[in-house]
Amino acid sequence: MSGGRPATARAVAYVVGTYPLLTTTFIDREIALLRRLGLAIDVTALRRPHGPLSAEQRLLVDDVRYVLPVTVLDLVRSHATVMLRRPVTFWRTLVRLVTRPHTSLRSRGKTVLHFSEGVHVAYLLRGGRYRQLHAHFVDRAATVAMVAGRLLDLPFSATAHANDIYVSPVLLPEKLSAARFVATCTRYNAQHLQTVAGSHDAEIACIYHGLDVSRYEPATGRSAAARPTILAVGQLKEKKGFGHLVDACATLRDRGHDFVCRIVGEGPDRPVLRTRIRELGLDDTVELLGALEHADVVAQYRTATVFALPCVVSADGDRDGIPNVILEAMAMQLPVVSTRHSGIPEAVIDGRTGVLVQPGDATGLADALERLLGDPDLRTVMGRRGRQAVATTFDVATNVRNLMRRFEQVDSPADAQLQSTTSTGAQL
């Protein structure tokens, strides 16, 4: 834990589902910058990470309070303490949550479990150290933060991303209404959340994730004899559109192009992609590299010719916002081929920093890649424009300062809605 900070600091408690992860390095950057700006942050994660972490992330683990696993005795102790000291708030919060609309009985049951986790988190965060709770993702983490905030009479806020908004969201209107503010990483998401909020009083802000461009040094040049490389990075899931990329590679091969396509990432679609690659005879052309640490991904950017990420909406409604890897590729002066999907056009300007095609259009994707592979001058111009766009619109320091200002506006006690449950015994 970050116990080295002075006890008098009014800290923000970050609540995250699983932390850290290779796929959420934007949270790492955000926390590090907020701390450099002087904000005390303690991180509470519901679950420990499973799978590979970067060397930097392995150091983060010791600075995280983990909720699960928890013993039955500890859970009983936390619930008994909270129930005895905040009985009205405890029962009103539980009843309100379980009586809100849910998509299924199973979903309602999960809400009860998340309420229980929220009670335990409130017990862990008791003592008056915190000024606010902030959840990353408006799914389970936001439910837990909302419950804990009510029990502690502290405001909570959240950052919404992608699948947490679009794939079977639970209690989303309730969270939007109860949160002090909800930040999200695209204007596309912000507009959707305003629609969901409807007439409810909800403060929703678009705050892009962003990058520190100075940490991304573009390659100075590639050998003219080098085999052109199409690079893609992302989880092997339907929403990334990698199946369409494989089909586009087959089209390019059939048109006589000699190139290699490298796909970095791991996920449930690996067997499907592997089979498709074999069926199309692309074993010597398309490589599945698996998950790589961030430094190794940057090394892949350096050797790439074009970056491709043909995102789509998956069958269950899951979709991307602005994938962070697109910003990284742009920072590395790679021209980007992607789709007119979700928030991507907010970063990739068609014809200026890259080329956009319709989601699911493998032929259009092949045409766009062919155009860039055959025009080194266009690649250079688009790459330079892309890096400049990241430096201006997606500068992480600027965007984190925007978030910092919102945290600074919050001052306990919580707003009237959070206090309405009860105004006595605010700290457990």
LINJOHU-V755987 format. One record per pair of residues at least 24 apart in sequence whose ideal C-beta (glycine too) atoms are under 10 Angstrom apart, sorted by the first residue. I is the first residue (numbers start at 1). J is the second residue. Records with the same first field share a line. If there is no record, write none. Layout:
I: J, J
This chain:
1: 42, 43, 44, 62, 63, 64, 65, 66
2: 35, 40, 41, 42, 43, 62, 63, 64, 65
3: 42, 63, 65
4: 63
5: 35, 40, 41, 42, 129
6: 40
7: 127, 128, 129
8: 40, 129
9: 38, 39, 40, 41, 42, 129, 130, 131
10: 39, 40, 128, 129, 130, 131, 132, 407, 410, 411, 412
11: 39, 40, 41, 42, 125, 129, 130, 131, 132
12: 39, 40, 41, 42, 43, 130, 131, 132, 133, 134, 154, 157, 404, 407, 410
13: 40, 41, 42, 43, 44, 65, 121, 124, 125, 129, 130, 131, 132, 133, 134, 135, 145, 148, 149, 152, 154, 156
14: 41, 42, 43, 44, 45, 64, 65, 132, 133, 134, 135, 136, 141, 145, 159
15: 42, 43, 44, 45, 46, 65, 67, 117, 118, 121, 125, 133, 134, 135, 136, 137, 140, 141, 142, 143, 144, 145, 146, 148, 149, 156, 158
16: 43, 44, 45, 46, 47, 64, 134, 135, 136, 137, 140, 141, 144, 145, 159
17: 45, 46, 47, 67, 135, 136, 137, 139, 140, 141, 142, 144, 164
18: 45, 46, 47, 48, 49, 50, 51, 66, 68, 137, 140, 141
19: 43, 44, 45, 46, 47, 48, 49, 57, 60, 61, 64, 66, 136, 141
20: 45, 48, 49, 53, 54, 56, 57, 58, 59, 60, 61, 63, 64
21: 45, 49, 50, 51, 52, 53, 57
22: 49, 51, 52, 53, 54, 57, 235, 265, 266, 291, 292, 293, 294, 297
23: 51, 234, 235, 265, 266, 267, 291, 324, 325
24: 49, 57, 136, 137, 161, 324
25: 54, 56, 57, 209, 294, 297, 324, 328
26: 136, 159, 161, 185, 208, 209, 210, 211, 324, 327, 396
27: 60, 136, 137, 159, 161, 209
28: 54, 56, 57, 60, 294
29: 209, 210, 211, 212, 215, 324, 396, 397, 400
30: 134, 136, 159, 207, 209, 210, 396, 399, 400, 403, 404
31: 60, 63, 136, 400
32: 56, 60, 212, 396, 400
33: 210, 212, 396, 397, 399, 400, 401, 403, 404
34: 134, 400, 401, 403, 404, 407
36: 397, 400
37: 397, 400, 401, 403, 404, 407, 408
38: 404, 408
39: 131, 400, 403, 404, 407, 408
40: 129, 130, 131
41: 134, 407
42: 124, 125, 129, 130
43: 136
44: 121, 124, 125, 133, 135, 141, 144, 145, 148
45: 136, 141
46: 114, 117, 120, 121, 140, 141, 144
47: 140
51: 266, 291
52: 266, 290, 291, 292, 293
53: 293
54: 292, 293, 294, 295, 296, 297
55: 293, 294, 295
56: 293, 294, 295
57: 293, 294
65: 121, 124, 125
67: 117, 118, 120, 121, 124, 144
68: 117, 120
70: 116, 117, 120, 124
74: 120, 123, 124
75: 116, 117, 119, 120, 123
77: 120, 123
78: 116, 117, 119, 120, 121, 122, 123, 124, 126, 428
79: 116, 119, 120, 122, 123
80: 119, 123
81: 119, 122, 123, 126, 428
82: 118, 119, 120, 122, 123, 126, 147, 148, 151, 152, 428
83: 119, 151
84: 425, 428
85: 123, 126, 151, 424, 425, 427, 428
86: 119, 122, 150, 151, 152, 153, 421, 422, 424, 425, 426, 427, 428
87: 422, 425
88: 421, 422, 424, 425
89: 122, 147, 150, 151, 152, 153, 418, 419, 420, 421, 422, 423, 424, 425, 426
90: 115, 119, 122, 147, 150, 151, 421, 422
91: 421
92: 150, 420, 421, 422
93: 118, 119, 146, 147, 148, 149, 150, 151, 421, 422
94: 118, 119, 147
96: 150, 171, 174, 178, 421
97: 143, 146, 147, 150, 170, 171, 174
100: 170, 171, 173, 174
101: 170, 171, 173, 174
102: 168, 170, 171
103: 168, 169, 170
104: 168, 170
107: 168, 169, 170, 171
108: 170
110: 139, 140, 143, 170
111: 140, 143, 147, 170, 171
113: 140, 143, 144
114: 139, 140, 141, 142, 143, 144, 146, 147, 170, 171
115: 143, 144, 146, 147, 148
116: 144, 147
117: 141, 143, 144, 147, 148
118: 142, 143, 144, 145, 146, 147, 148, 149, 150, 151
119: 144, 147, 148, 151
120: 144, 147, 148
121: 145, 147, 148, 149, 151, 152
122: 147, 148, 149, 150, 151, 152, 154, 428
123: 148, 151, 152, 428
124: 148, 428
125: 149, 151, 152, 154, 427, 428
126: 151, 152, 427, 428
127: 152, 427, 428
128: 152, 154, 412, 426, 427, 428
129: 427
130: 154, 412, 427
131: 155, 407, 408, 410, 411, 412, 414
132: 156, 157, 180, 406, 407, 409, 410, 411, 412, 414
133: 157, 158, 179, 180, 414
134: 158, 159, 179, 180, 181, 183, 403, 406, 407, 410
135: 159, 160, 164, 175, 179, 182
136: 160, 161, 164, 183
137: 161, 162, 163, 164, 165
138: 164, 165, 169, 170, 171, 172, 175, 176, 179, 182, 184, 193
139: 163, 164, 165, 167, 168, 169, 170, 171, 172, 175
140: 164, 170
142: 169, 170, 171, 172, 174, 175, 176, 178, 179, 182
143: 170, 171, 174, 175
145: 175, 178, 179
146: 171, 174, 175, 178, 179, 418
149: 178, 179, 180, 414, 418
150: 178, 414, 417, 418, 419, 420, 421, 422
151: 418, 421, 422, 425, 426, 427, 428
152: 412, 413, 414, 418, 426, 427, 428
153: 412, 413, 414, 418, 419, 421, 422, 423, 424, 425, 426, 427, 428
154: 180, 410, 412, 413, 414, 418, 426, 427
155: 179, 180, 181, 410, 411, 412, 413, 414, 415, 417, 418, 419
156: 180, 181, 410, 414, 418
157: 181, 182, 183, 203, 205, 403, 406, 407, 410
158: 182, 183, 184
159: 183, 184, 185, 205, 207, 209, 403
160: 184, 185, 186, 189, 190, 192, 193, 204, 321
161: 185, 186, 189, 209, 320, 321
162: 186, 189, 239, 311, 318, 319, 320, 321, 322, 323, 342, 343
163: 237, 239, 314, 316, 317, 318, 319, 320, 321
164: 318
165: 189, 192, 193, 196, 317, 318, 319, 321
166: 192, 239, 313, 314, 316, 317, 318, 319, 320, 321, 342
167: 239, 314, 316, 317, 318, 319
168: 316, 317, 318
169: 196, 317
172: 196, 197
173: 197, 198, 200, 202
174: 200
175: 202
176: 200, 201, 202, 203, 204
177: 201, 202, 417
178: 202, 414, 415, 417, 418
179: 203, 204, 415, 417, 418
180: 406, 407, 409, 410, 414, 415, 417, 418
181: 205, 207, 403, 406, 407, 409, 410
183: 207, 208, 399, 402, 403, 406
184: 208, 321, 343
185: 209, 210, 320, 321, 322, 324, 343, 346, 399
186: 320, 321, 322, 342, 343, 344, 345, 346, 347
187: 321, 322, 343, 345, 346
188: 319, 321, 322, 341, 342, 343, 344, 345, 346
189: 319, 321, 322, 342, 343
190: 343
192: 342
201: 417
203: 406
205: 402, 403, 406
206: 343, 346, 399, 402
207: 398, 399, 400, 401, 402, 403, 406
208: 321, 322, 327, 343, 346, 347, 390, 393, 394, 395, 396, 398, 399, 402
209: 321, 322, 323, 324, 327, 394, 396, 399, 400
210: 322, 324, 327, 390, 391, 393, 394, 395, 396, 397, 398, 399, 400, 402
211: 324, 327, 328, 330, 331, 390, 391, 394, 395, 396, 397, 399
212: 331, 390, 391, 395, 396, 397
213: 327, 328, 330, 331, 332, 387, 388, 390, 391, 392, 394, 395, 396, 397
214: 331, 391, 395, 397
215: 294, 298, 328, 331, 396
216: 298, 301, 302, 327, 328, 329, 330, 331, 332, 333, 387, 390, 391
217: 298, 301, 302, 331, 332, 333
218: 301, 302, 331, 332, 333, 334, 383, 384, 387
219: 299, 301, 302, 303, 304, 332, 333, 334, 383
220: 302
222: 302, 303, 304, 305, 376
224: 376
226: 260, 303, 305
227: 258, 259, 260, 285, 303, 305
228: 252, 257, 258, 259, 260, 261, 304, 305, 306, 369, 372, 373, 374, 376, 379
229: 259, 260, 261, 262, 287, 300, 303, 304, 305, 306, 307, 373
230: 257, 259, 260, 261, 262, 263, 285, 286, 304, 305, 306, 307, 308, 337, 369, 372, 373
231: 260, 261, 262, 263, 264, 289, 297, 300, 301, 302, 303, 304, 305, 306, 307, 308, 309, 325, 329, 332, 334
232: 261, 262, 263, 264, 265, 286, 289, 300, 304, 306, 307, 308, 309, 310, 325, 329, 337
233: 262, 263, 264, 265, 289, 291, 292, 297, 300, 301, 304, 307, 308, 309, 323, 324, 325, 326, 328, 329
234: 263, 264, 265, 266, 267, 309, 311, 320, 323, 324, 325, 326
235: 265, 266, 267, 268, 269, 291, 320, 323
236: 263, 264, 265, 266, 267, 268, 269, 270, 271, 272, 273, 274, 288, 290, 291
237: 265, 266, 267, 268, 269, 314, 318, 320
238: 267, 268, 269, 272, 311, 312, 313, 314, 315, 316, 318
239: 269, 311, 312, 313, 314, 315, 316, 317, 318, 319, 320, 323, 341, 342, 359
240: 265, 267, 269, 309, 310, 311, 312, 314, 320, 323, 325
241: 308, 309, 310, 311, 312, 313, 314, 320, 338, 339, 341, 359, 360, 361, 362, 365
242: 267, 269, 270, 272, 273, 276, 286, 288, 308, 309, 310, 311, 312
243: 269, 272, 273, 276, 310, 312, 360, 362
244: 308, 310, 311, 312, 339, 357, 359, 360, 361, 362, 363, 364, 365, 366
245: 273, 286, 308, 309, 310, 337, 362, 365, 366, 369
246: 272, 273, 274, 276, 277, 279, 280, 282, 285, 286, 288, 362
247: 276, 280, 282, 310, 360, 361, 362, 363, 365, 366
248: 308, 310, 337, 357, 361, 362, 363, 364, 365, 366, 367, 368, 369, 370
249: 277, 280, 282, 285, 286, 308, 362, 365, 366, 369
250: 276, 277, 279, 280, 281, 282, 285, 286, 362, 366
251: 280, 362, 363, 365, 366, 367, 369, 370
252: 285, 365, 366, 367, 369, 370, 373
253: 280, 281, 282, 284, 285, 286, 366
254: 280, 366
255: 366, 367, 370
257: 285, 366, 369, 370, 373, 374
258: 285, 373
259: 285, 286, 305, 306, 369, 370, 373
260: 284, 285, 286, 287, 303, 304, 305
261: 285, 286, 287, 288, 304, 306, 308, 369
262: 286, 287, 288, 289, 300, 303, 304
263: 287, 288, 289, 290, 308, 309
264: 288, 289, 290, 291, 292, 296, 297, 300, 301, 325
265: 289, 290, 291, 292, 297, 325
266: 290, 291, 292
267: 291
294: 328
297: 325, 328, 329, 332
298: 328, 331, 332
300: 329, 332
301: 325, 328, 329, 330, 331, 332, 333, 334
302: 332, 334
304: 329, 332, 334, 335
305: 334, 335, 369, 372, 373, 376, 379
306: 334, 335, 336, 337, 354, 355, 368, 369, 371, 372, 373, 379, 382, 383
307: 332, 334, 335, 336, 337, 338, 348, 354, 372, 383, 386
308: 334, 335, 336, 337, 338, 339, 354, 355, 365, 368, 369, 372
309: 336, 337, 338, 339, 341, 344, 348, 354
310: 337, 338, 339, 341, 344, 356, 357, 358, 359, 360, 361, 362, 364, 365, 368, 369
311: 338, 339, 340, 341, 342, 343, 344, 359, 360
312: 339, 341, 342, 358, 359, 360, 361
313: 339, 341, 342, 359, 360
319: 343, 344, 359
320: 344
321: 346, 347
322: 346, 347, 348, 394
323: 347
324: 394
326: 353, 354, 386, 390, 394
327: 386, 389, 390, 393, 394, 396
328: 390
329: 354, 383, 386, 387, 390
330: 354, 382, 383, 385, 386, 387, 388, 389, 390, 391, 394
331: 383, 386, 387, 388, 389, 390, 391, 394
332: 383, 386, 387, 390
333: 379, 380, 382, 383, 384, 385, 386, 387, 388, 390
334: 372, 379, 382, 383, 386, 387
335: 368, 369, 371, 372, 373, 375, 378, 379, 380, 381, 382, 383, 384, 385, 386
336: 368, 372, 382, 383, 386
337: 364, 365, 366, 367, 368, 369, 371, 372
338: 365, 368
339: 364, 365, 368
346: 393, 394
347: 386, 389, 390, 393, 394
348: 382, 386, 389
349: 382, 385, 386, 389
351: 378, 382, 385
352: 381, 382, 385, 386, 389
353: 381, 382, 383, 384, 385, 386, 387, 388, 389, 390
354: 382, 383, 385, 386, 389
355: 382
